[in-house]
Amino acid sequence: MGGYTVSEVAKLSGVSVRTLHHYDDIGLLKPADVGANGYRYYGKDELLRLQQILFHRELGFPLDEIGRVLDAPDFDRVAALTAHRTRLQAQARRTRRLVRTIDDTLAALQGATTMDDKAMYRGFDPEKQAKQEAWLVDRYGPEIRKSIDAVKTVQKDWKQADFDAAQAEIAGIEAGFVCALADGLPADSAPVQALTGRHRDWIANQWPQPVTRAAYKNLAALYGEHPDFHARYEAQAAGMTEYLQAAMLAFAERELT
């Protein structure tokens, strides 16, 4: 009888034998065969399924939700792996940014160099920022200028580490949406709404005023209307803009006042 035994799969994957038994009991990962001696045997398909289980566990999905995703008739393993790759790339960029910030700070503290205040604006294009602000004023009227200035006031004392952390967090959140979209999860499902909560918290850290239901809905509309936002999200995954908007609108109705 071919295949890996449960103990061999445990050694390969780092998942405990007890956990593999539990996955079998709940129907999440059934062995390919069970011998007359009661031993479980796993083949290539089971190993690939276990890989997907572990990827989704990293995203914080509950086991019952993972089962529904993997058992869906339209589940696409290639699309799922592509989405996981996008998420991991975002995490890698975050790690590189944080390491760079630590190195710069250590060098400054040790007297090897001085920190350039302009570094906190690294990666921001002043001309592009000006165009975005002009678009907002044209779309929403001169009163929006107060909100733009208020956001700048919130961020004026940020250090490079603050900017790096903020960019890393939003990159991770967006990568999570890409994975959820690839998995076919509804925008109003519990895992996606948990991710949307992180998005709302990220926005709250940028804004000087509370993120109300109306404000969050307006932001969702902005994502669809502004060409830069639309291009940003569609570059990550086709349909990402509409998916994010739907998640935000569902969250606003359920969680915000």
PyMOL commands that set and color helices and strands:
alter all, ss='L'
color gray80, all
select helices_A, chain A and resi 6-13+17-25+44-58+63-71+77-109+117-121+126-140+144-155+160-183+190-206+213-225+227-236+240-255
alter helices_A, ss='H'
color red, helices_A
select strands_A, chain A and resi 4-5+33-34+40-42
alter strands_A, ss='S'
color yellow, strands_A
deselect
rebuild
show_as cartoon
